Amino acid sequence: MTRKTFATRMLRADNKLDDISNALGHARQETAEVYLERDEDKMRLCPLEFGGVLS
């Protein structure tokens, strides 16, 4: 629980995944991703176009 809270707070503070992974002591970013809780509201603000994926 502590690692997940730490990683999520780092993510919400706009830290890069590389930095979060290093702080958790992981060699690969993918390993750190299991500790991250995504902020769906922030993800909805993403400026990427989905090219007809969403209708």
N, C-alpha and C positions, 0 to 999 in steps of 0.2 A: 504494500500500500504506500509506503514511504517513497519508494522509487518511482511509482506511477505519479504521485503527487508532485515530486520534484521535477520529473520529465515534463509533465503537463504544464507546470508553471513556467518552465524554461521556454516551452513552445509558445505559450501565450505572451511571453515577454519578447517574442520575435527573434529568439535564438535560432540559429541554423541547426539542421538535423546533425550535421557533423559535430558541432559543439556539444549537443545533447548526448550524442553517442559517446564522445570522449569523456564527458563528465560522469557518465554511467559506467565507464570502463569497458565499453564494448569495442571490438575490433571492426565490426560491420554495422552500418546504419540500420540494416534490416532488423537486427537483433534489438535495437533500441526502440523500434517502432511499436513493439508490443506494449510498451509502457505509456505510450502517448494516447491521450484522449483528445480527439479532434474537436475543434470548435466549429460546429456546423454553421453558425451564423456568419463567422468569418469566411468560411469556405464559399458561402453563397455570394460573397462580394468579389469573388475571383473574376478577373476581367477576361478570362479565356472564352472563346466561342466554341460551342459544341457541334457546330455544323449539322444541324438537323437531328442530333441524337435525342434531344428533348423536344417534345412537341407540345 
